[in-house]
Amino acid sequence: MQKVTLRYYQEAQIQAIREAFRRGLKSVLVESCTGSGKTTTLSELSRLVAVLAAIDKLWRVCVIAHTERICQQLRERLELFGIDAGMIRAGYPEELDKIVQVASIQTLANRLDRVGDFNLLIIDECHHACAANYRRVYAHFERARHVGVTATPDRLDGQSLSDIYQEMIVGPAFSVLIAQGYSYSSPAPAR
């Protein structure tokens, strides 16, 4: 397993999510610019929950995406964090005993009756969350907490995400990250 070091703002985003849940919120949107490492942030969040789940066996996590490419990228990133995730997607064997699952929204919405329960839903590119498949998944897992991540929370069709997410956590601007030596393809600068 490769050691992944989080950037300061990724750690702050995870802490803000935890604080929101401690305050009783059920859903949080994390806005973070392109190249800021949203997949790394959600992978670490999944890892933290998986560690707790290994102790008490009460938690299951579903990381949801809308394309095959993103599902595969999510699964690969989770592997870097030591997570052997199952895949809920057409053409993949079901391994529903795994604590963390990566799911295609289309497949998940069609398999709600057989995937079991989830305690945490993490939605990549959550600006798609107003679509019918997502709403069906949210309704089915009504007791689950939700974390959505996106670089673009403003939808072109004008639909609001505020009826899905109770609070928004805003990451640093792209210009700030560049000024601090972070770029789309570079690792964190030495401290």
C-alpha positions as CSV (number, residue, x, y, z in Angstrom):
1,M,0.0,0.0,0.0
2,Q,1.3,3.4,-1.0
3,K,1.4,6.1,1.6
4,V,-0.9,9.0,0.7
5,T,-0.3,12.4,2.4
6,L,-3.3,14.7,2.5
7,R,-2.9,18.3,1.7
8,Y,-3.9,20.8,4.5
9,Y,-7.2,21.7,2.9
10,Q,-8.2,18.1,2.4
11,E,-7.7,17.4,6.1
12,A,-9.7,20.6,6.8
13,Q,-12.6,19.4,4.6
14,I,-12.7,16.0,6.3
15,Q,-12.7,17.7,9.7
16,A,-15.5,20.0,8.5
17,I,-17.6,17.0,7.4
18,R,-17.1,15.3,10.7
19,E,-18.1,18.5,12.6
20,A,-21.3,18.9,10.4
21,F,-22.3,15.3,11.2
22,R,-21.6,15.8,14.9
23,R,-24.0,18.8,14.8
24,G,-26.7,16.5,13.4
25,L,-26.6,17.3,9.7
26,K,-27.2,14.4,7.4
27,S,-25.8,15.8,4.1
28,V,-22.9,18.0,3.2
29,L,-21.6,19.2,-0.2
30,V,-17.9,19.8,-0.6
31,E,-17.0,22.3,-3.3
32,S,-13.4,22.0,-4.4
33,C,-11.8,23.1,-7.6
34,T,-10.6,20.9,-10.4
35,G,-7.3,19.4,-9.6
36,S,-7.6,19.9,-5.9
37,G,-7.8,16.1,-5.1
38,K,-11.5,15.5,-4.4
39,T,-11.0,11.8,-5.1
40,T,-8.2,11.7,-2.5
41,T,-10.4,13.5,0.0
42,L,-13.3,11.1,-0.5
43,S,-10.9,8.1,-0.4
44,E,-9.6,9.2,3.0
45,L,-13.1,9.7,4.3
46,S,-14.0,6.2,3.1
47,R,-10.8,4.8,4.8
48,L,-11.7,6.5,8.1
49,V,-15.2,5.0,8.0
50,A,-13.9,1.6,7.0
51,V,-11.5,1.6,10.0
52,L,-14.5,2.3,12.3
53,A,-16.6,-0.4,10.5
54,A,-13.9,-3.0,11.1
55,I,-14.3,-2.4,14.8
56,D,-18.0,-2.3,15.2
57,K,-19.3,-3.8,11.9
58,L,-22.0,-1.2,11.7
59,W,-21.0,1.0,8.9
60,R,-21.1,0.5,5.1
61,V,-20.0,3.1,2.5
62,C,-21.2,3.5,-1.1
63,V,-19.1,5.8,-3.3
64,I,-21.3,6.7,-6.3
65,A,-20.3,8.0,-9.8
66,H,-22.0,8.5,-13.1
67,T,-19.5,7.0,-15.5
68,E,-17.5,3.8,-15.8
69,R,-14.3,5.7,-16.1
70,I,-14.9,7.6,-12.8
71,C,-16.0,4.3,-11.1
72,Q,-12.7,2.7,-12.1
73,Q,-10.7,5.8,-11.0
74,L,-12.4,5.8,-7.6
75,R,-11.8,2.1,-7.1
76,E,-8.1,2.5,-8.0
77,R,-7.7,5.5,-5.6
78,L,-9.4,3.6,-2.8
79,E,-6.8,0.8,-3.3
80,L,-4.0,3.4,-2.7
81,F,-5.7,3.9,0.7
82,G,-5.7,0.1,1.4
83,I,-9.4,-0.3,0.7
84,D,-10.5,-3.4,-1.3
85,A,-13.8,-2.0,-2.5
86,G,-16.6,-4.0,-4.2
87,M,-18.1,-2.7,-7.5
88,I,-21.8,-2.3,-8.1
89,R,-21.7,-2.0,-11.8
90,A,-22.9,-4.1,-14.8
91,G,-20.2,-6.6,-15.8
92,Y,-18.6,-6.9,-12.4
93,P,-19.1,-9.7,-9.8
94,E,-21.1,-8.6,-6.7
95,E,-18.9,-8.6,-3.6
96,L,-21.5,-7.1,-1.3
97,D,-19.7,-8.3,1.9
98,K,-17.1,-5.5,1.4
99,I,-17.5,-2.5,3.7
100,V,-16.9,0.0,0.9
101,Q,-18.6,-0.2,-2.5
102,V,-18.1,1.8,-5.6
103,A,-21.3,2.1,-7.6
104,S,-22.5,3.3,-10.9
105,I,-25.6,5.4,-10.2
106,Q,-27.5,3.6,-13.0
107,T,-26.7,0.1,-11.7
108,L,-27.2,1.0,-8.0
109,A,-30.6,2.5,-8.8
110,N,-31.6,-0.7,-10.5
111,R,-30.3,-3.0,-7.7
112,L,-31.6,-1.3,-4.6
113,D,-33.5,-4.4,-3.5
114,R,-30.3,-6.5,-3.3
115,V,-27.3,-4.3,-2.3
116,G,-28.1,-4.1,1.5
117,D,-28.0,-1.0,3.5
118,F,-25.5,1.9,3.5
119,N,-24.7,4.3,6.3
120,L,-22.8,6.8,4.2
121,L,-23.3,7.7,0.6
122,I,-20.4,9.7,-1.1
123,I,-21.4,11.2,-4.4
124,D,-18.7,12.2,-6.9
125,E,-19.6,14.9,-9.3
126,C,-22.6,15.6,-7.1
127,H,-23.9,18.4,-9.3
128,H,-25.8,15.5,-11.0
129,A,-27.6,14.8,-7.8
130,C,-30.9,16.3,-8.9
131,A,-31.4,13.5,-11.5
132,A,-34.1,10.9,-10.9
133,N,-31.7,8.0,-10.3
134,Y,-30.0,9.9,-7.5
135,R,-33.2,10.9,-5.9
136,R,-34.4,7.3,-6.0
137,V,-31.2,6.2,-4.3
138,Y,-31.5,8.9,-1.6
139,A,-35.1,8.0,-0.9
140,H,-34.1,4.3,-0.6
141,F,-31.3,5.0,1.8
142,E,-33.1,7.8,3.7
143,R,-31.3,7.1,7.0
144,A,-27.8,7.3,5.4
145,R,-25.6,10.4,5.6
146,H,-24.5,12.0,2.3
147,V,-21.4,13.7,1.2
148,G,-21.3,15.2,-2.3
149,V,-18.2,16.5,-4.0
150,T,-18.0,18.7,-7.0
151,A,-16.0,21.5,-8.6
152,T,-19.2,23.0,-10.0
153,P,-22.2,23.2,-7.6
154,D,-24.0,25.7,-9.8
155,R,-26.2,23.9,-12.3
156,L,-26.9,25.3,-15.7
157,D,-30.6,24.3,-15.5
158,G,-30.9,26.4,-12.3
159,Q,-32.0,23.6,-10.1
160,S,-30.7,24.0,-6.5
161,L,-28.7,21.4,-4.6
162,S,-29.9,23.0,-1.3
163,D,-32.8,20.6,-1.1
164,I,-30.3,17.7,-1.1
165,Y,-27.4,19.1,0.9
166,Q,-27.8,21.0,4.1
167,E,-24.4,22.7,4.2
168,M,-21.6,23.5,1.8
169,I,-17.9,23.3,2.6
170,V,-15.9,25.5,0.2
171,G,-12.3,24.6,-0.6
172,P,-9.5,27.0,-1.6
173,A,-9.7,28.7,-5.0
174,F,-7.6,27.4,-7.9
175,S,-5.5,30.6,-7.9
176,V,-4.7,30.0,-4.2
177,L,-3.6,26.4,-4.8
178,I,-1.4,27.5,-7.7
179,A,0.2,30.3,-5.6
180,Q,0.9,27.7,-2.9
181,G,2.7,25.4,-5.3
182,Y,-0.1,22.9,-6.0
183,S,-1.0,22.1,-9.5
184,Y,-3.2,19.6,-11.2
185,S,-0.5,17.0,-11.6
186,S,2.0,17.8,-8.9
187,P,2.3,16.2,-5.4
188,A,2.1,18.4,-2.3
189,P,5.1,20.7,-1.9
190,A,7.6,19.7,0.7
191,R,6.9,21.1,4.1
